Amino acid sequence: MRVTKIDAARRQLITAIRLLFDDGDRVSIYSLASNAWEIIDVLCTSTGVESFSKQTRGNLPAGHTLSYYINEPCRNFFKHAKQDPNPDNSVELSEADVVAILFLAVEDYIRLRQGGPVEAQVFQAWFIAVFPEKVVDDPVAQSMLDNVHLAFPGIAILAAPDQIKMGKQVLEAALKDSGLATDAKTEPSL
């Protein structure tokens, strides 16, 4: 099997999104999303795409990098042990960190590809519906607010587990939507 960089990123994102909506392992979701983000970020930068990551970098405190926030402490902790081989050491991984890195990777992927697989489209809408305050400075996300509230009515007031369940229900319905599957902006899933 030959895999391009974009294939690898898409596969990792699809798997991470499916894991999230299946209430799967958050370490795996974070790892897959951050790996995909790294590929997508470089591709966006090298092709001049106005990514969400680029906008985010403009809002960081002086001397801070986006890569640092993504890699420390979680990503590097999950994949390296040489500098810290103590098996009892731990790191805090919040649900907010998991969905934030997944959104960053998905949003940049969609901007890079001008579309994406159904999973990415549903997750993008889910995140905007659940966390509208996180995208207040982004005109692209703001333009989607009315439509995402139709797809996810009342989701912002639900408990987190119910928000995940609603995301799964919308994803399952979207995967059966032949119109969405044949849309020019929809890429195939796995």
Backbone as a chain_set.jsonl record, in Angstrom:
{"seq": "MRVTKIDAARRQLITAIRLLFDDGDRVSIYSLASNAWEIIDVLCTSTGVESFSKQTRGNLPAGHTLSYYINEPCRNFFKHAKQDPNPDNSVELSEADVVAILFLAVEDYIRLRQGGPVEAQVFQAWFIAVFPEKVVDDPVAQSMLDNVHLAFPGIAILAAPDQIKMGKQVLEAALKDSGLATDAKTEPSL", "coords": {"N": [[0.851, -1.174, 0.0], [0.635, 2.154, -0.902], [1.035, 5.297, 0.544], [0.217, 8.641, 0.681], [1.248, 11.826, 2.09], [-1.046, 13.363, 2.581], [-2.986, 11.371, 2.503], [-2.251, 9.903, 4.776], [-2.682, 11.82, 6.807], [-5.47, 12.274, 6.466], [-6.517, 9.695, 7.022], [-5.712, 9.374, 9.699], [-7.157, 11.451, 10.894], [-9.843, 10.709, 10.353], [-9.983, 8.29, 11.766], [-9.472, 9.226, 14.378], [-11.706, 10.904, 14.789], [-13.828, 9.075, 14.57], [-13.194, 7.474, 16.778], [-13.551, 9.374, 18.839], [-16.339, 9.926, 18.693], [-17.251, 7.413, 19.259], [-16.731, 7.231, 21.863], [-14.112, 6.572, 22.488], [-10.618, 5.859, 23.274], [-8.898, 8.546, 24.655], [-6.162, 9.238, 24.658], [-5.23, 8.004, 22.345], [-6.799, 9.349, 20.456], [-5.86, 11.999, 20.767], [-3.158, 11.639, 20.049], [-3.334, 10.704, 17.368], [-4.639, 12.92, 16.192], [-2.813, 15.028, 16.676], [-0.595, 14.124, 15.255], [-1.635, 14.113, 12.639], [-2.226, 16.847, 12.449], [0.365, 17.969, 12.403], [1.379, 17.212, 9.884], [-0.555, 18.402, 8.183], [-0.334, 21.097, 8.886], [2.239, 21.792, 7.943], [1.819, 21.351, 5.203], [-0.194, 23.251, 4.669], [1.218, 25.627, 5.216], [3.287, 25.447, 3.315], [1.878, 25.647, 0.946], [0.627, 28.042, 1.085], [-1.887, 28.31, 2.282], [-4.444, 29.881, 4.087], [-4.588, 29.086, 7.085], [-6.315, 27.882, 10.064], [-4.542, 27.424, 12.051], [-2.529, 29.244, 11.445], [-3.877, 31.638, 12.005], [-4.265, 31.222, 14.728], [-1.648, 31.217, 15.669], [-1.099, 33.927, 15.478], [-2.323, 34.91, 17.711], [-0.96, 34.089, 19.93], [1.006, 34.436, 22.943], [3.972, 36.495, 23.008], [6.983, 34.901, 22.073], [6.04, 32.32, 22.308], [5.193, 29.2, 20.773], [2.998, 27.52, 18.515], [3.49, 24.841, 17.997], [4.801, 24.092, 20.343], [2.699, 24.151, 22.232], [1.155, 22.069, 21.279], [2.852, 19.875, 21.324], [3.809, 19.728, 23.97], [2.537, 19.214, 27.183], [1.684, 16.713, 26.46], [1.791, 15.28, 23.825], [4.555, 14.654, 23.284], [5.103, 13.248, 25.634], [3.49, 11.005, 25.288], [4.777, 9.643, 23.264], [7.529, 9.39, 23.673], [10.163, 8.107, 25.767], [12.79, 8.165, 26.514], [14.057, 10.435, 27.784], [12.662, 10.5, 30.103], [12.289, 7.903, 31.704], [10.744, 6.876, 33.787], [8.204, 4.801, 34.685], [6.034, 5.475, 36.225], [5.505, 8.155, 36.111], [3.305, 10.834, 35.163], [0.92, 12.608, 33.106], [-1.335, 15.324, 32.618], [-4.244, 15.07, 30.752], [-6.679, 16.766, 29.237], [-10.161, 16.746, 28.334], [-10.843, 18.966, 26.872], [-8.4, 19.652, 25.665], [-8.094, 17.495, 23.95], [-10.289, 17.673, 22.097], [-9.73, 20.181, 21.098], [-7.219, 20.019, 19.713], [-7.974, 18.216, 17.803], [-9.938, 19.674, 16.437], [-8.371, 21.783, 15.422], [-6.689, 20.412, 13.62], [-8.623, 19.278, 11.879], [-10.003, 21.562, 10.904], [-7.918, 22.911, 9.571], [-7.286, 20.944, 7.684], [-9.651, 20.842, 6.147], [-9.627, 23.42, 5.084], [-7.235, 23.32, 3.619], [-7.787, 21.297, 1.725], [-10.134, 22.167, 0.681], [-12.52, 20.989, 1.358], [-13.545, 17.758, 2.556], [-13.549, 14.469, 4.143], [-16.672, 12.937, 5.19], [-16.651, 12.519, 7.957], [-14.874, 14.503, 8.885], [-16.236, 16.827, 8.13], [-18.575, 16.633, 9.676], [-17.485, 16.604, 12.268], [-16.282, 19.148, 12.349], [-18.555, 20.83, 12.21], [-19.865, 19.948, 14.552], [-18.029, 20.712, 16.567], [-18.067, 23.523, 16.3], [-20.735, 23.987, 16.955], [-20.813, 23.09, 19.616], [-18.827, 24.604, 20.879], [-19.072, 27.539, 20.334], [-17.932, 29.893, 21.248], [-15.218, 29.533, 21.008], [-14.546, 29.994, 18.421], [-15.03, 32.575, 17.796], [-13.51, 34.629, 16.676], [-13.104, 33.845, 14.112], [-14.009, 34.213, 10.852], [-14.83, 32.279, 8.97], [-15.779, 30.067, 10.469], [-17.746, 31.401, 11.921], [-19.59, 32.011, 9.929], [-20.846, 29.631, 9.626], [-22.43, 29.151, 11.806], [-25.35, 29.368, 12.045], [-26.261, 27.206, 10.457], [-25.029, 25.0, 11.74], [-26.337, 24.947, 14.155], [-28.81, 24.107, 13.371], [-28.281, 21.49, 12.598], [-27.373, 20.444, 14.985], [-29.32, 20.81, 17.225], [-29.73, 22.547, 20.259], [-27.411, 21.505, 21.41], [-25.346, 22.765, 22.827], [-26.171, 23.081, 25.454], [-26.295, 20.593, 26.502], [-25.01, 17.856, 28.511], [-21.571, 16.828, 28.439], [-21.196, 13.991, 27.701], [-23.62, 13.54, 26.37], [-23.422, 15.337, 24.289], [-21.42, 14.13, 22.797], [-22.771, 11.783, 22.098], [-24.795, 12.865, 20.477], [-23.211, 13.847, 18.427], [-22.266, 11.431, 17.354], [-24.693, 10.337, 16.422], [-25.417, 12.195, 14.433], [-23.224, 11.899, 12.745], [-23.529, 9.195, 11.937], [-25.945, 9.377, 10.493], [-25.145, 11.185, 8.503], [-23.217, 9.721, 7.128], [-24.826, 8.016, 5.71], [-26.042, 9.605, 3.914], [-26.614, 10.113, 0.671], [-26.477, 12.328, -0.99], [-24.619, 13.994, 0.274], [-22.391, 12.346, 0.149], [-21.849, 12.343, -2.586], [-21.246, 14.937, -3.102], [-19.091, 17.42, -4.434], [-17.186, 18.457, -2.708], [-16.813, 16.545, -0.829], [-14.693, 14.144, 0.326], [-13.597, 10.734, -0.039], [-14.038, 8.406, 2.68], [-12.268, 6.1, 4.73]], "CA": [[0.0, 0.0, 0.0], [1.352, 3.429, -0.942], [0.28, 6.296, 1.283], [0.753, 9.995, 0.592], [1.138, 12.594, 3.334], [-2.442, 13.754, 2.789], [-3.691, 10.129, 2.847], [-1.943, 9.592, 6.179], [-3.386, 12.796, 7.643], [-6.91, 12.01, 6.379], [-6.798, 8.443, 7.736], [-5.568, 9.617, 11.136], [-8.283, 12.281, 11.321], [-11.068, 9.896, 10.323], [-9.915, 7.346, 12.883], [-9.609, 9.994, 15.619], [-13.094, 11.362, 14.899], [-14.652, 7.904, 14.882], [-12.908, 7.124, 18.174], [-14.183, 10.357, 19.707], [-17.79, 9.732, 18.72], [-17.505, 6.094, 19.858], [-16.258, 7.369, 23.24], [-12.884, 5.791, 22.544], [-9.45, 6.263, 24.053], [-8.509, 9.942, 24.416], [-4.739, 9.294, 24.33], [-5.134, 7.659, 20.922], [-7.394, 10.452, 19.688], [-4.923, 13.12, 20.805], [-1.963, 11.272, 19.291], [-3.683, 10.7, 15.945], [-4.937, 14.293, 15.768], [-1.601, 15.854, 16.654], [0.22, 13.658, 14.126], [-2.265, 14.635, 11.419], [-2.045, 18.3, 12.438], [1.737, 18.324, 12.013], [1.451, 17.079, 8.421], [-1.437, 19.389, 7.56], [0.227, 22.423, 9.136], [3.338, 21.999, 6.994], [1.248, 21.453, 3.857], [-0.857, 24.563, 4.577], [2.257, 26.653, 5.155], [4.042, 25.356, 2.055], [1.014, 25.998, -0.19], [0.071, 29.374, 1.3], [-3.275, 28.267, 2.725], [-4.74, 30.678, 5.286], [-5.083, 28.071, 8.012], [-6.73, 28.265, 11.408], [-3.296, 27.415, 12.821], [-1.856, 30.535, 11.204], [-4.622, 32.622, 12.782], [-4.0, 30.944, 16.13], [-0.286, 31.689, 15.958], [-1.154, 35.376, 15.625], [-2.9, 35.244, 19.012], [-0.149, 33.524, 21.014], [1.908, 35.382, 23.608], [5.308, 36.606, 22.414], [7.919, 33.865, 22.469], [5.392, 31.008, 22.371], [4.903, 28.614, 19.464], [1.877, 26.591, 18.488], [4.049, 23.492, 18.114], [5.057, 23.819, 21.752], [1.438, 23.837, 22.9], [0.661, 20.773, 20.802], [3.791, 18.819, 21.708], [4.068, 19.7, 25.413], [3.336, 18.083, 27.633], [1.066, 15.423, 26.133], [2.213, 14.52, 22.639], [5.886, 14.084, 23.49], [4.999, 12.281, 26.717], [2.866, 9.788, 24.772], [5.571, 8.919, 22.269], [8.946, 9.282, 24.032], [10.459, 7.74, 27.152], [14.228, 8.221, 26.773], [14.434, 11.463, 28.753], [11.891, 10.303, 31.327], [11.899, 6.496, 31.649], [9.991, 6.453, 34.967], [6.878, 4.36, 34.228], [4.982, 5.992, 37.097], [5.239, 9.574, 35.842], [2.031, 11.012, 34.465], [0.624, 13.907, 32.506], [-2.772, 15.625, 32.603], [-4.84, 15.216, 29.423], [-8.074, 17.178, 29.408], [-11.078, 16.575, 27.198], [-10.744, 20.198, 26.075], [-7.192, 19.555, 24.84], [-8.333, 16.477, 22.916], [-11.149, 18.19, 21.023], [-9.102, 21.37, 20.507], [-6.231, 19.624, 18.703], [-8.713, 17.584, 16.707], [-10.535, 20.746, 15.645], [-7.311, 22.496, 14.696], [-6.284, 19.569, 12.493], [-9.749, 19.158, 10.948], [-10.245, 22.863, 10.261], [-6.839, 23.153, 8.608], [-7.442, 19.969, 6.597], [-10.75, 21.281, 5.286], [-9.166, 24.602, 4.339], [-6.219, 22.871, 2.666], [-8.382, 20.475, 0.673], [-11.403, 22.793, 0.288], [-13.498, 19.94, 1.58], [-13.0, 16.676, 3.37], [-14.447, 13.336, 4.33], [-17.877, 13.203, 5.973], [-16.277, 12.58, 9.365], [-14.285, 15.817, 9.153], [-17.284, 17.836, 8.01], [-19.461, 16.52, 10.838], [-16.769, 17.044, 13.459], [-16.141, 20.603, 12.267], [-19.85, 21.406, 12.593], [-20.096, 19.594, 15.954], [-17.185, 21.554, 17.414], [-18.582, 24.898, 16.24], [-21.997, 24.012, 17.696], [-20.553, 22.889, 21.036], [-17.918, 25.634, 21.384], [-19.1, 28.715, 19.46], [-17.053, 30.933, 21.793], [-13.831, 29.241, 20.613], [-14.325, 30.389, 17.027], [-15.637, 33.894, 17.645], [-12.663, 35.485, 15.844], [-12.9, 33.232, 12.803], [-15.174, 34.469, 10.002], [-15.273, 31.046, 8.308], [-16.603, 29.333, 11.428], [-18.911, 32.219, 12.258], [-20.562, 31.911, 8.838], [-21.497, 28.321, 9.707], [-23.162, 28.994, 13.069], [-26.779, 29.105, 11.888], [-26.459, 25.848, 9.944], [-24.659, 23.962, 12.707], [-27.372, 24.875, 15.185], [-29.886, 23.287, 12.807], [-27.836, 20.097, 12.624], [-27.158, 20.049, 16.384], [-30.17, 21.69, 18.041], [-29.608, 22.489, 21.708], [-26.256, 20.727, 21.854], [-24.488, 23.525, 23.738], [-26.635, 22.979, 26.843], [-26.249, 19.185, 26.921], [-23.812, 17.376, 29.19], [-20.556, 16.381, 27.48], [-21.47, 12.671, 27.11], [-24.749, 13.651, 25.448], [-22.904, 16.028, 23.104], [-20.724, 13.093, 22.029], [-23.809, 10.905, 21.529], [-25.428, 13.569, 19.373], [-22.232, 13.842, 17.337], [-22.288, 10.099, 16.737], [-25.953, 10.193, 15.682], [-25.341, 13.021, 13.222], [-22.246, 11.261, 11.858], [-24.139, 7.997, 11.346], [-26.908, 9.829, 9.477], [-24.407, 11.815, 7.402], [-22.555, 8.668, 6.35], [-25.851, 7.388, 4.87], [-26.589, 10.661, 3.054], [-26.016, 9.961, -0.662], [-26.199, 13.658, -1.513], [-23.362, 14.442, 0.875], [-21.326, 11.478, -0.364], [-21.528, 12.673, -3.981], [-20.874, 16.355, -3.197], [-17.723, 17.613, -4.926], [-16.285, 18.785, -1.607], [-16.708, 15.407, 0.077], [-13.683, 13.155, -0.015], [-13.949, 9.418, 0.501], [-13.497, 8.042, 3.985], [-11.217, 5.075, 4.599]], "C": [[0.894, 1.234, 0.0], [0.45, 4.48, -0.311], [0.969, 7.646, 1.126], [0.629, 10.675, 1.957], [-0.33, 12.939, 3.616], [-3.301, 12.526, 3.11], [-3.489, 9.795, 4.322], [-2.701, 10.53, 7.11], [-4.884, 12.518, 7.65], [-7.283, 10.758, 7.174], [-6.719, 8.634, 9.251], [-6.739, 10.452, 11.664], [-9.58, 11.479, 11.377], [-11.096, 8.945, 11.514], [-10.109, 8.073, 14.211], [-11.057, 10.438, 15.838], [-14.014, 10.194, 15.24], [-14.44, 7.45, 16.326], [-13.603, 8.088, 19.137], [-15.675, 10.084, 19.831], [-18.201, 8.343, 19.203], [-17.059, 6.061, 21.323], [-15.012, 6.528, 23.476], [-11.772, 6.46, 23.329], [-8.943, 7.655, 23.668], [-7.026, 10.097, 24.109], [-4.547, 9.002, 22.846], [-5.682, 8.774, 20.049], [-6.419, 11.622, 19.618], [-3.697, 12.836, 19.939], [-2.229, 11.296, 17.79], [-3.91, 12.122, 15.431], [-3.69, 15.149, 15.698], [-0.651, 15.419, 15.542], [-0.329, 14.201, 12.809], [-2.051, 16.141, 11.318], [-0.658, 18.679, 11.95], [1.917, 18.252, 10.489], [0.672, 18.205, 7.747], [-0.88, 20.8, 7.723], [1.352, 22.737, 8.152], [2.803, 22.165, 5.577], [0.528, 22.788, 3.663], [0.168, 25.672, 4.413], [2.954, 26.642, 3.797], [3.203, 25.73, 0.831], [0.338, 27.354, -0.017], [-1.388, 29.404, 1.715], [-3.416, 29.069, 4.021], [-5.404, 29.757, 6.308], [-5.54, 28.672, 9.335], [-5.501, 28.304, 12.315], [-2.55, 28.735, 12.65], [-2.555, 31.642, 12.001], [-4.332, 32.458, 14.275], [-2.619, 31.44, 16.529], [-0.256, 33.196, 16.196], [-1.7, 35.825, 16.966], [-2.103, 34.705, 20.197], [0.698, 34.611, 21.671], [3.288, 35.372, 22.944], [6.218, 35.507, 22.973], [7.329, 32.469, 22.554], [5.116, 30.512, 20.955], [3.73, 27.65, 19.584], [2.367, 25.149, 18.626], [4.332, 23.126, 19.564], [3.766, 23.399, 22.45], [0.895, 22.472, 22.485], [1.551, 19.635, 21.305], [3.983, 18.674, 23.211], [2.786, 19.928, 26.184], [2.887, 16.756, 27.033], [1.693, 14.667, 24.972], [3.58, 13.88, 22.84], [5.882, 13.037, 24.596], [4.456, 10.948, 26.204], [3.759, 9.004, 23.828], [7.043, 8.758, 22.616], [9.099, 8.869, 25.488], [11.938, 7.889, 27.493], [14.604, 9.226, 27.859], [13.702, 11.308, 30.083], [11.4, 8.852, 31.362], [11.123, 5.992, 32.87], [8.573, 6.064, 34.552], [5.722, 4.902, 35.068], [4.714, 7.479, 36.906], [3.953, 9.696, 35.041], [1.92, 12.421, 33.918], [-0.89, 14.081, 32.514], [-3.235, 15.807, 31.163], [-6.309, 15.556, 29.615], [-8.874, 16.91, 28.135], [-10.992, 17.784, 26.273], [-9.523, 20.163, 25.165], [-7.399, 18.585, 23.676], [-9.16, 17.059, 21.774], [-10.542, 19.42, 20.362], [-8.091, 20.987, 19.434], [-6.927, 18.95, 17.528], [-9.367, 18.646, 15.825], [-9.486, 21.48, 14.822], [-6.889, 21.708, 13.457], [-7.389, 19.467, 11.445], [-9.979, 20.457, 10.195], [-9.173, 23.161, 9.216], [-6.925, 22.194, 7.422], [-8.512, 20.434, 5.615], [-10.354, 22.511, 4.474], [-8.138, 24.231, 3.278], [-6.853, 22.178, 1.468], [-9.65, 21.089, 0.082], [-12.539, 21.776, 0.314], [-12.877, 18.879, 2.453], [-13.976, 15.533, 3.481], [-15.621, 13.716, 5.234], [-17.522, 13.368, 7.452], [-15.723, 13.963, 9.733], [-15.341, 16.911, 9.097], [-18.216, 17.821, 9.224], [-18.742, 17.003, 12.091], [-16.606, 18.562, 13.479], [-17.435, 21.281, 12.733], [-20.155, 21.146, 14.067], [-19.306, 20.52, 16.87], [-17.713, 22.987, 17.449], [-19.889, 25.016, 17.023], [-21.774, 23.915, 19.204], [-19.757, 24.047, 21.643], [-17.927, 26.893, 20.514], [-18.173, 29.836, 19.951], [-15.59, 30.739, 21.395], [-13.516, 29.734, 19.205], [-14.866, 31.784, 16.739], [-14.829, 34.809, 16.725], [-12.457, 34.952, 14.431], [-14.129, 33.419, 11.921], [-15.706, 33.221, 9.294], [-16.207, 30.272, 9.229], [-17.871, 30.107, 11.777], [-19.993, 32.12, 11.183], [-21.343, 30.604, 8.886], [-22.438, 28.189, 10.892], [-24.642, 28.666, 12.909], [-27.04, 27.674, 11.437], [-26.098, 24.774, 10.962], [-25.685, 23.855, 13.827], [-28.595, 24.108, 14.679], [-29.528, 21.803, 12.874], [-27.704, 19.554, 14.043], [-27.998, 20.911, 17.316], [-29.974, 21.452, 19.544], [-28.374, 21.802, 22.251], [-25.417, 21.451, 22.899], [-24.921, 23.397, 25.196], [-26.639, 21.536, 27.358], [-24.981, 18.899, 27.709], [-22.858, 16.804, 28.142], [-20.829, 14.989, 26.896], [-22.626, 12.706, 26.105], [-24.355, 14.409, 24.176], [-22.186, 15.032, 22.193], [-21.741, 12.168, 21.354], [-24.498, 11.577, 20.34], [-24.485, 13.632, 18.171], [-22.22, 12.519, 16.601], [-23.553, 9.906, 15.899], [-25.922, 10.982, 14.37], [-24.344, 12.405, 12.242], [-22.842, 10.035, 11.179], [-25.138, 8.362, 10.256], [-26.182, 10.411, 8.267], [-23.714, 10.778, 6.522], [-23.528, 7.942, 5.421], [-26.443, 8.353, 3.852], [-25.898, 10.614, 1.685], [-25.693, 11.309, -1.296], [-24.881, 14.204, -0.992], [-22.197, 13.635, 0.305], [-20.902, 11.854, -1.778], [-21.182, 14.149, -4.179], [-19.399, 16.472, -3.584], [-16.726, 17.9, -3.816], [-16.102, 17.635, -0.615], [-15.703, 14.405, -0.47], [-14.106, 11.801, 0.547], [-13.354, 9.227, 1.884], [-12.443, 6.986, 3.773], [-11.496, 4.09, 3.508]], "O": [[1.81, 1.341, 0.816], [-0.746, 4.544, -0.596], [2.161, 7.779, 1.405], [-0.019, 10.152, 2.863], [-0.796, 12.82, 4.75], [-4.241, 12.622, 3.899], [-4.437, 9.448, 5.027], [-3.295, 10.086, 8.092], [-5.509, 12.522, 8.71], [-8.263, 10.768, 7.918], [-7.555, 8.119, 9.994], [-7.251, 10.191, 12.753], [-10.327, 11.571, 12.35], [-12.117, 8.815, 12.189], [-10.834, 7.588, 15.079], [-11.571, 10.354, 16.954], [-14.881, 10.316, 16.106], [-15.394, 7.084, 17.013], [-14.178, 7.661, 20.138], [-16.212, 10.017, 20.936], [-19.369, 8.118, 19.521], [-17.015, 4.999, 21.944], [-14.866, 5.868, 24.505], [-11.971, 7.496, 23.964], [-8.604, 7.909, 22.512], [-6.655, 11.006, 23.367], [-3.778, 9.687, 22.172], [-5.097, 9.106, 19.019], [-6.179, 12.173, 18.544], [-3.252, 13.7, 19.184], [-1.437, 11.848, 17.027], [-3.428, 12.482, 14.357], [-3.524, 15.921, 14.754], [0.029, 16.256, 14.949], [0.426, 14.69, 11.968], [-1.736, 16.66, 10.247], [-0.515, 19.615, 11.164], [2.534, 19.131, 9.888], [1.184, 18.876, 6.851], [-0.949, 21.607, 6.795], [1.402, 23.833, 7.594], [3.277, 23.021, 4.83], [0.634, 23.392, 2.596], [0.007, 26.554, 3.57], [3.184, 27.694, 3.201], [3.755, 26.091, -0.209], [-0.44, 27.772, -0.874], [-2.063, 30.416, 1.522], [-2.6, 28.942, 4.934], [-6.63, 29.666, 6.377], [-5.203, 29.805, 9.677], [-5.427, 29.119, 13.234], [-2.004, 29.273, 13.613], [-1.892, 32.486, 12.603], [-4.173, 33.444, 14.995], [-2.444, 32.015, 17.603], [0.519, 33.685, 17.018], [-1.562, 36.992, 17.33], [-2.526, 34.849, 21.344], [1.063, 35.593, 21.025], [3.711, 34.359, 22.388], [6.22, 35.225, 24.171], [8.054, 31.518, 22.846], [4.839, 31.301, 20.053], [3.51, 27.045, 20.633], [1.731, 24.334, 19.294], [4.128, 21.982, 19.969], [3.743, 22.404, 23.176], [0.24, 21.8, 23.281], [1.06, 18.565, 21.665], [4.295, 17.579, 23.679], [2.014, 20.813, 25.815], [3.626, 15.773, 27.089], [2.089, 13.513, 25.136], [3.745, 12.686, 22.59], [6.592, 12.036, 24.498], [4.905, 9.885, 26.634], [3.527, 7.815, 23.609], [7.753, 8.044, 21.907], [8.283, 9.226, 26.337], [12.308, 7.751, 28.659], [15.383, 8.906, 28.756], [14.086, 11.921, 31.078], [10.229, 8.591, 31.084], [10.868, 4.793, 32.976], [7.812, 6.924, 34.107], [4.562, 4.801, 34.668], [3.771, 8.008, 37.495], [3.563, 8.772, 34.328], [2.722, 13.3, 34.232], [-1.636, 13.106, 32.428], [-2.671, 16.621, 30.432], [-7.088, 14.735, 30.098], [-8.335, 16.858, 27.029], [-11.059, 17.652, 25.051], [-9.597, 20.596, 24.015], [-6.937, 18.828, 22.561], [-8.774, 16.949, 20.61], [-10.806, 19.681, 19.188], [-8.099, 21.569, 18.349], [-6.505, 19.104, 16.382], [-9.353, 18.529, 14.6], [-9.706, 21.763, 13.644], [-6.75, 22.275, 12.373], [-7.116, 19.561, 10.248], [-10.134, 20.448, 8.974], [-9.481, 23.607, 8.111], [-6.666, 22.586, 6.285], [-8.303, 20.42, 4.402], [-10.712, 22.623, 3.302], [-8.166, 24.763, 2.168], [-6.488, 22.449, 0.324], [-10.181, 20.586, -0.908], [-13.385, 21.72, -0.579], [-11.805, 19.079, 3.024], [-15.097, 15.608, 2.978], [-15.555, 14.71, 5.958], [-18.042, 14.262, 8.12], [-16.071, 14.518, 10.775], [-15.34, 17.822, 9.926], [-18.597, 18.875, 9.734], [-19.322, 17.734, 12.894], [-16.777, 19.189, 14.525], [-17.402, 22.197, 13.555], [-20.651, 22.034, 14.759], [-19.849, 21.052, 17.838], [-17.796, 23.592, 18.517], [-20.128, 26.029, 17.68], [-22.463, 24.577, 19.98], [-19.989, 24.427, 22.79], [-16.877, 27.28, 20.001], [-17.687, 30.634, 19.15], [-14.808, 31.688, 21.443], [-12.349, 29.873, 18.839], [-15.13, 32.134, 15.589], [-15.4, 35.674, 16.062], [-11.718, 35.543, 13.643], [-15.182, 32.848, 12.204], [-16.907, 33.118, 9.047], [-17.297, 29.869, 8.822], [-18.945, 29.52, 11.911], [-21.183, 32.142, 11.498], [-22.391, 30.486, 8.252], [-23.177, 27.208, 10.98], [-25.141, 27.763, 13.581], [-27.928, 27.004, 11.963], [-26.774, 23.75, 11.046], [-25.877, 22.776, 14.387], [-29.333, 23.525, 15.472], [-30.379, 20.964, 13.172], [-27.897, 18.361, 14.282], [-27.448, 21.668, 18.116], [-30.042, 20.322, 20.028], [-28.299, 21.54, 23.451], [-24.835, 20.807, 23.772], [-24.099, 23.59, 26.092], [-26.952, 21.294, 28.524], [-23.992, 19.621, 27.586], [-23.291, 16.351, 27.082], [-20.702, 14.818, 25.684], [-22.608, 11.984, 25.108], [-24.901, 14.145, 23.104], [-22.327, 15.083, 20.971], [-21.59, 11.816, 20.184], [-24.754, 10.936, 19.321], [-24.92, 13.485, 17.028], [-22.169, 12.483, 15.371], [-23.49, 9.373, 14.791], [-26.352, 10.486, 13.329], [-24.593, 12.391, 11.037], [-22.677, 9.856, 9.973], [-25.171, 7.72, 9.206], [-26.57, 10.152, 7.128], [-23.637, 10.945, 5.305], [-23.102, 7.32, 4.448], [-27.258, 7.956, 3.02], [-24.745, 11.023, 1.551], [-24.734, 11.419, -2.06], [-24.115, 14.81, -1.742], [-21.138, 14.19, 0.013], [-19.733, 11.706, -2.136], [-20.861, 14.568, -5.291], [-18.564, 15.703, -3.108], [-15.538, 17.615, -3.967], [-15.321, 17.747, 0.33], [-15.848, 13.892, -1.58], [-14.884, 11.734, 1.499], [-12.317, 9.798, 2.221], [-11.784, 6.973, 2.733], [-10.703, 3.176, 3.284]]}, "num_chains": 1, "name": "protein.A"}
